[in-house]
Structures are given as C-alpha cells and as structure tokens.
Amino acid sequence: MTEASDSLLGRAERRFLRRIFNGRSVPITADGHPFLTYKEASRYLLSLPPEARERAYSQMKSAVAEGSGSP
C-alpha cells in the first residue's frame, strides 16, 4: 500500500481502523469478510468504490460499537 492509496482513507478513518485492529484476537466482519488486522481491512476498503467503501467502513464501526467486534 502506498502513501497515495492510503490517503484515499481519511486520517480519522485510518486512526480508527488502527485503534480497533490493534491487538485484535476476534475478527471484525464486513461484507461477509472477516478482518483481523489493519492491513487486511484497509487493503479491502481501498479495493472498493467510494460508496461501497463507506458502507463497509460503517459496518466495521457498528460491529465495534455493538460489542460484537470487541477485542
């Protein structure tokens, strides 16, 4: 992942993803795909078109808020 592709995710999104995936032992699921690391999640998000990216990011965020993705 390059700096240019990483900038497609905003700073707040990158920080949030790094925080929720830090030391994770239980995967977070979005679009039916389990993610255990920041790199897996960000690589997947960057492969999506903007609308789908926002939807998958929201799914990850709500999984953590609901506690189903808590470490």
Helices and strands as residue ranges (DSSP letters): H 3-6, H 11-21, E 28-30, E 33-35, H 38-46, H 50-66
